[in-house]
Amino acid sequence: MTDFIILGQGLAGSILGYKLSKLGFSIKIINLYQPQTTSSWVAAGLFNPVTVRKLSLSWNASFLFQALNQFYPQLEMELAGQFFFEKKIIRLMDSPAMQNDWLARISSGLLGEFCESAELYPLENKHILNPFGCLCFSRGGYVDTMALLEAMRNRFLTNDELLEVTVPITPSEIYFKNGGVEIRNLKSKTLIDCSGYTAASFYGMDLLFKPVKGEILTVRIPDLHLESIVLKGVFIASLGKDVYRVGATYDWDLSMLTPTPEGKSKLLEELKKITPLPAEVLDHKAGIRPASKDRRPLIGKLPVTQSFDSAYIFNGFGTKGVALIPYYADHFIEHLFNNAPLEREVDMGRFVSIYR
Ligand SMILES: Cc1cc2nc3c(=O)[nH]c(=O)nc-3n(C[C@H](O)[C@H](O)[C@H](O)COP(=O)(O)OP(=O)(O)OC[C@H]3O[C@@H](n4cnc5c(N)ncnc54)[C@H](O)[C@@H]3O)c2cc1C
């Protein structure tokens, strides 16, 4: 019998499982391995302290960025891999009005340590269309999620902490008995669901989730020589050697889960507003982001059965798993072992009236 069964080896299950294992707990992660379509594996992995749409710092940026800046470099050392890349984030301005709004915002000190320049940033790359100037934000970057998850996967397999399944676990295969949980002959004291958007239908929680499909391209743009991450409508992020990720679309219609020609055209159209250079498409993927109804994580007790109260959920990381998960994994662990209260905004308890 293990201390924990974790359902799902995306970013949430991997990072939480890794932290629990390092604390000395026995874990078994059960995962349907499908890297071509899983949100965590197809994600661009960007972390950006600024919410461009709202002209403000993103939610809890200072805590989240402190945690991610500690966690990922440390993990690189422990797993002897490279997946954490700090990059400048350049926001191209759409209009003189936008320029004014941003400059006012920045001079008010609101973006503090995260904004490199209170002036319009001089972008020297002549292939980037930039008639209204741009602003540069520091402390952004990206995590190569595929490299990270592959390194984690190898570690879990080596330690016999991961069971890969080819057919997804169904709710009828989860038995709560004798004060524990049993799934496909694996027994544990505690279940933690990290299954991404599929949790919605799994536990009858459709009202709590609002999953968002995203499509993303990998392209080659010879001669662009862009090092920073550039945002305007879409993002373009360098993977080196003039290969870039371009994304992402947001689509709440989940009737088609695969990449679509419309998604690809949309991304390429937006890309043309950033650079006129031709892009050769190397890859095109889609995944479903596990977003919650109020766009905040879903953490805490999973009231699946009245006789068993050791079932939890660590999920709902939506569009920002890379920044949210390291901090909230620690927060959840504090809650599990030291009875620290969960923040109201992430606690499953906030939905008690509609879920119970
Ligand atoms: C196109 C795109 C771009 C994105 N870009 C970014 C970005 O730039 N920055 C950022 O922070 N976030 C980004 N995201 C969001 C990010 O991917 C998510 O926030 C995060 O990866 C969610 O991780 P998760 O582990 O909760 O869920 P998932 O990644 O969905 O992982 C769930 C895992 O559980 C497994 N599973 C599910 N059901 C079962 C079952 N019944 N039995 C067995 N296994 C099961 C799945 O196979 C999967 O491995 C992007 C997402 C997409 C789609």
The ligand as a Gaussian input file, in Angstrom:
#p B3LYP/6-31G(d) Opt

LIG

0 1
 C       -1.749000      24.977000     -26.805000
 C       -1.479000      25.181000     -25.332000
 C       -0.545000      26.123000     -24.929000
 C       -0.303000      26.331000     -23.574000
 N        0.659000      27.232000     -23.225000
 C        0.918000      27.438000     -21.907000
 C        1.932000      28.360000     -21.525000
 O        2.579000      28.991000     -22.362000
 N        2.163000      28.524000     -20.179000
 C        1.452000      27.824000     -19.218000
 O        1.707000      28.005000     -18.036000
 N        0.485000      26.960000     -19.574000
 C        0.197000      26.755000     -20.878000
 N       -0.785000      25.875000     -21.239000
 C       -1.607000      25.271000     -20.153000
 C       -0.879000      24.142000     -19.457000
 O       -0.655000      23.140000     -20.385000
 C       -1.733000      23.641000     -18.275000
 O       -1.935000      24.672000     -17.341000
 C       -1.059000      22.482000     -17.509000
 O       -0.230000      21.758000     -18.325000
 C       -2.106000      21.576000     -16.900000
 O       -1.446000      20.449000     -16.360000
 P       -2.244000      19.272000     -15.643000
 O       -1.237000      18.318000     -15.167000
 O       -3.200000      19.838000     -14.654000
 O       -3.181000      18.617000     -16.779000
 P       -2.802000      17.777000     -18.074000
 O       -1.627000      18.318000     -18.751000
 O       -4.059000      17.687000     -18.867000
 O       -2.399000      16.330000     -17.537000
 C       -3.355000      15.383000     -17.116000
 C       -2.744000      13.984000     -17.214000
 O       -3.685000      13.052000     -16.680000
 C       -3.817000      11.953000     -17.568000
 N       -5.179000      11.396000     -17.431000
 C       -6.348000      12.066000     -17.578000
 N       -7.391000      11.251000     -17.366000
 C       -6.861000      10.024000     -17.078000
 C       -7.437000       8.763000     -16.781000
 N       -8.766000       8.601000     -16.708000
 N       -6.616000       7.703000     -16.583000
 C       -5.267000       7.869000     -16.637000
 N       -4.665000       9.051000     -16.901000
 C       -5.451000      10.115000     -17.126000
 C       -3.589000      12.553000     -18.951000
 O       -3.229000      11.566000     -19.896000
 C       -2.465000      13.545000     -18.635000
 O       -1.194000      12.926000     -18.724000
 C       -1.040000      25.606000     -22.585000
 C       -1.950000      24.645000     -22.992000
 C       -2.196000      24.428000     -24.350000
 C       -3.192000      23.384000     -24.759000

